[in-house]
Structure formats: structure tokens, C-alpha cells
Amino acid sequence: MNKAMSGKPARKPTIRKTPMALTEDLVARTLRAVEDAGPVPGMVTMTDADYARFRDEVLATAPAGPLKLFAYGSLLWKPAGEVRGGDRAVATGWHRSFCFTVQRFRGTIEQPGLMMALDRGGQCQGMVFEIAEPVAANLEALLRREMTILPAVNVPRWLQVRTGDSASRALGFVVDPGNPRYAGKLDKRAIAATLARAVGHWGSGAEYLFETIRHLDACGIRDRNLWQLQQLVADEIERTRP
């Protein structure tokens, strides 16, 4: 009998979520104890005065109302400073990208890693939070986490974001393409090879990718490029760390 004529409601098709190829077990193969070697020789680390200057510039240019933060990567699970709320949002004109090199944190001088920032073009789905009171102190804590070296490669910028039918401006961190650490647009296989190998005292590049995808998924966001990348990273780990 035709189901539409049977008098019973048609069952909705079950949508099965494909699990990540990059598993916790594979991520664990990339982890090891790495001692923090401190600031990279030749790099100029930011001072208290530098952080105060950036903080004051952000506050001076902030739109009226609560100070909003656009989170697209590790700020989803480690915001550094108190935030509240959380709404899905889209930042137009930017996309998340593994586009700058690090020789500390998730890499070393011997094996530099790659970190994400917002790069020009496209759009990026993420979450918008409000920076809680005291705003100045929580903002400075955020800046201290995201920026360590001058000239900064990951810089604060007011972004146009949309949450539902509402448009606003939120603070995001975007890459400076003129910075020597900017890697530009890299082939996914080259990125995967780096993430599968690089590890620092904060953890590995594979772990960073895994946690980003996991927290985006918890927010109902799937980034197609990151999803393709995790498969390549899983393959690389299987190949090099059996």
C-alpha cells in the first residue's frame, strides 16, 4: 500500500552524522611532552604597555552597547576572560584558514606549526559572545592570549556579523597578510602534513583541529574545508605514526 494513503504519518528519514576520521586515538599519537622554550630568539614580545594600547584602541572604536566577540576557533572552548551568551553568527568577507606559522605553543623552531586566523574572502560561521564585566580586564586577557609578538600577525578588527536577521559589529582576530609569519593560501595536503607533525607545549596541530571541529559541531556548525582537512590529517597520522 502507498504510505501516503495508509493513514499513518510518514517517518522522517534518519540523518546519520558521519564520524570524524580524525579520532582521539589518532590525536593521541601526535602528542608528547614539550617543554616551553620561551620566546623565539629574535622575536619582539609584547609588553604591558603594548597590551594596554591595543585594549584602549579597541574600546575607543567599539560600537555602542555590549562588546561582542566573534569566536571561530579555539575561543569557542578557551575564551581567556569571561564571556556570556552565545549566538550562531556569520562574518562576511572572511574565512577561517590555517594561514600563519608558529614556532611556539603548537610548534617548535625545529618543527613549526600552523594556526588559524580569519583571512580575506568568503564567509565564516561562528559564535558571537558578549565580553562580560569588567570589560577592560576581560578584553585585555583576550588580547594577551591571542597576541604575543610584535608585529602582531593575528590582529583585532571590528567585523560585520549577522545573527539571524540582526546585523552588528563584533570583535574578531584577522591575519595581517603583510606579516612575515603569514603563510598565505596553502595546499590542504601541505597543511595536513604540518598539523600531523607539529606539536608544542600547548599540544599538537592535530589536537587543535580536532577540538575546533568538535566544538563547531556542538554549535551546529560544519566547516566543509575543515572536514576535508581532518580526513587528510587522519590519513597522514596513519601513514607516519602507525
C-alpha positions as CSV (number, residue, x, y, z in Angstrom):
1,M,0.0,0.0,0.0
2,N,1.2,3.5,-0.8
3,K,2.4,5.0,2.5
4,A,0.9,8.4,1.7
5,M,-2.5,6.6,1.6
6,S,-2.1,4.4,4.6
7,G,-3.3,6.9,7.2
8,K,-0.1,6.6,9.1
9,P,2.3,9.6,9.2
10,A,5.3,9.2,7.0
11,R,8.5,8.6,9.0
12,K,11.2,11.3,8.7
13,P,14.4,10.0,7.2
14,T,17.1,9.4,9.7
15,I,20.1,11.7,9.2
16,R,23.2,9.9,10.2
17,K,26.2,12.1,11.0
18,T,29.5,10.7,9.6
19,P,32.0,10.4,12.4
20,M,35.4,12.2,12.1
21,A,38.2,10.1,10.6
22,L,40.5,12.1,13.0
23,T,39.8,10.3,16.2
24,E,41.0,10.8,19.8
25,D,43.3,7.8,19.4
26,L,44.9,9.3,16.3
27,V,45.3,12.7,18.0
28,A,46.9,11.0,21.0
29,R,49.6,9.6,18.7
30,T,50.7,13.2,17.9
31,L,51.0,14.3,21.5
32,R,54.2,14.3,23.6
33,A,55.6,16.4,26.4
34,V,57.3,19.5,25.0
35,E,59.0,22.0,27.3
36,D,58.2,25.6,26.6
37,A,61.4,27.1,25.3
38,G,60.2,30.6,25.9
39,P,60.1,33.5,23.4
40,V,61.6,32.7,20.0
41,P,65.0,34.3,19.6
42,G,64.8,37.4,17.5
43,M,61.1,38.0,18.1
44,V,59.9,41.1,20.0
45,T,57.4,40.1,22.7
46,M,54.6,42.4,23.6
47,T,54.8,44.4,26.8
48,D,52.1,45.5,29.3
49,A,52.2,48.9,27.6
50,D,51.5,47.3,24.2
51,Y,48.5,45.4,25.5
52,A,47.1,48.5,27.2
53,R,47.5,50.4,23.9
54,F,45.6,47.7,21.9
55,R,43.0,47.4,24.6
56,D,42.4,51.2,24.6
57,E,42.2,51.3,20.8
58,V,39.6,48.6,20.7
59,L,37.5,50.2,23.4
60,A,37.8,53.7,21.7
61,T,36.4,52.3,18.4
62,A,33.8,49.9,19.9
63,P,30.2,50.3,18.8
64,A,27.6,51.3,21.4
65,G,26.2,48.6,23.6
66,P,27.8,45.3,24.9
67,L,31.2,44.5,23.4
68,K,30.7,41.4,21.2
69,L,33.3,38.8,20.3
70,F,33.3,36.6,17.2
71,A,34.7,33.2,18.0
72,Y,35.6,30.8,15.2
73,G,38.4,28.6,16.6
74,S,39.9,27.9,20.0
75,L,38.0,30.9,21.5
76,L,34.9,28.6,21.3
77,W,36.3,26.5,24.2
78,K,39.0,28.7,25.7
79,P,37.9,32.3,25.5
80,A,40.5,33.7,28.0
81,G,38.4,36.1,30.0
82,E,34.8,35.8,31.0
83,V,32.2,35.9,28.2
84,R,28.4,35.3,28.3
85,G,25.6,34.3,26.0
86,G,26.4,32.7,22.6
87,D,24.6,33.0,19.3
88,R,25.4,31.5,15.9
89,A,26.6,34.1,13.6
90,V,28.2,34.6,10.1
91,A,31.1,37.0,9.5
92,T,31.0,38.2,5.9
93,G,34.2,38.9,3.9
94,W,36.3,36.4,6.0
95,H,37.0,32.7,6.2
96,R,38.9,30.6,8.8
97,S,42.2,29.4,7.5
98,F,45.4,27.8,8.7
99,C,47.4,30.7,7.4
100,F,50.2,31.6,9.8
101,T,53.2,29.8,11.2
102,V,54.1,29.4,14.9
103,Q,57.4,28.3,16.4
104,R,55.9,28.1,19.9
105,F,52.7,26.9,21.6
106,R,51.7,24.3,18.9
107,G,55.0,24.1,17.2
108,T,58.7,24.5,17.7
109,I,61.7,26.1,15.9
110,E,62.6,22.6,14.6
111,Q,59.1,21.8,13.5
112,P,56.9,25.0,13.1
113,G,53.2,24.6,13.3
114,L,50.2,26.4,11.7
115,M,47.5,28.3,13.4
116,M,44.1,29.6,12.3
117,A,43.1,33.2,11.7
118,L,40.4,34.8,9.6
119,D,41.7,35.6,6.1
120,R,40.1,37.7,3.4
121,G,37.3,36.4,1.3
122,G,34.1,34.3,1.6
123,Q,32.3,34.0,4.9
124,C,32.7,32.3,8.2
125,Q,30.2,30.7,10.6
126,G,31.0,31.0,14.3
127,M,29.6,32.2,17.6
128,V,29.1,35.7,19.0
129,F,29.5,36.2,22.7
130,E,29.4,39.3,24.9
131,I,32.6,40.1,26.8
132,A,31.5,40.3,30.5
133,E,32.2,43.0,33.1
134,P,34.8,44.2,33.8
135,V,35.1,44.6,30.1
136,A,38.5,46.2,30.0
137,A,40.1,43.5,32.1
138,N,38.4,40.6,30.2
139,L,39.3,42.2,26.9
140,E,43.0,42.5,27.9
141,A,43.0,38.9,29.0
142,L,41.8,38.0,25.5
143,L,44.4,40.1,23.8
144,R,47.1,38.5,25.9
145,R,46.0,35.1,24.7
146,E,45.7,36.0,21.0
147,M,48.7,38.2,20.6
148,T,52.3,37.7,21.9
149,I,54.7,39.1,19.3
150,L,55.2,42.4,17.5
151,P,54.4,43.0,14.8
152,A,51.3,41.0,15.5
153,V,50.1,38.5,12.9
154,N,46.7,38.0,14.4
155,V,45.2,41.4,14.9
156,P,41.8,42.6,16.4
157,R,39.3,44.1,14.0
158,W,35.6,45.0,14.1
159,L,33.7,42.6,11.8
160,Q,30.3,42.8,10.3
161,V,28.4,39.8,11.6
162,R,24.8,38.6,11.2
163,T,22.9,36.6,13.8
164,G,19.6,35.6,12.3
165,D,18.0,38.8,10.9
166,S,20.1,41.0,13.0
167,A,23.4,42.7,11.9
168,S,26.0,44.1,14.2
169,R,29.7,44.5,14.7
170,A,31.8,42.1,16.7
171,L,35.5,41.9,17.5
172,G,37.4,39.2,15.6
173,F,41.0,38.4,15.1
174,V,42.2,38.5,11.5
175,V,45.5,37.8,9.9
176,D,47.9,40.6,8.7
177,P,48.9,39.5,5.2
178,G,52.0,41.7,5.4
179,N,53.4,39.9,8.4
180,P,56.4,37.6,7.8
181,R,54.7,34.8,9.5
182,Y,51.7,34.9,7.1
183,A,51.8,31.6,5.1
184,G,49.2,32.6,2.6
185,K,46.9,30.1,0.9
186,L,48.4,26.6,1.3
187,D,47.6,23.3,-0.3
188,K,45.4,21.2,2.1
189,R,47.9,18.3,1.9
190,A,50.7,20.6,3.0
191,I,48.6,21.9,5.9
192,A,47.7,18.3,6.9
193,A,51.3,17.2,6.9
194,T,52.2,20.1,9.2
195,L,49.3,19.5,11.6
196,A,50.1,15.8,11.8
197,R,53.7,16.5,12.8
198,A,53.9,19.8,14.7
199,V,53.5,19.8,18.5
200,G,54.4,22.3,21.2
201,H,53.8,22.9,24.9
202,W,50.1,23.7,24.2
203,G,49.6,20.5,22.2
204,S,49.6,19.4,18.6
205,G,48.2,20.9,15.5
206,A,46.0,17.7,15.0
207,E,44.6,18.3,18.5
208,Y,43.8,21.9,17.7
209,L,42.0,20.9,14.5
210,F,40.1,18.1,16.3
211,E,38.9,20.3,19.1
212,T,37.9,23.1,16.7
213,I,35.7,20.7,14.7
214,R,34.3,19.1,17.8
215,H,33.2,22.4,19.3
216,L,31.9,23.8,16.0
217,D,29.8,20.6,15.7
218,A,28.4,21.2,19.2
219,C,27.2,24.6,18.0
220,G,25.6,23.0,14.9
221,I,28.3,24.3,12.5
222,R,30.1,22.2,10.0
223,D,33.0,23.8,8.1
224,R,33.5,21.9,4.8
225,N,37.1,22.8,4.5
226,L,38.0,21.7,8.0
227,W,36.1,18.5,7.5
228,Q,38.1,17.7,4.4
229,L,41.3,18.6,6.3
230,Q,40.6,16.3,9.2
231,Q,40.4,13.3,6.8
232,L,43.8,14.3,5.3
233,V,45.3,14.7,8.8
234,A,44.0,11.3,9.9
235,D,45.5,9.7,6.8
236,E,48.8,11.4,7.4
237,I,48.9,10.2,11.0
238,E,48.0,6.7,10.0
239,R,50.8,6.8,7.4
240,T,53.6,8.3,9.6
241,R,52.6,7.2,13.1
242,P,51.2,3.6,12.7
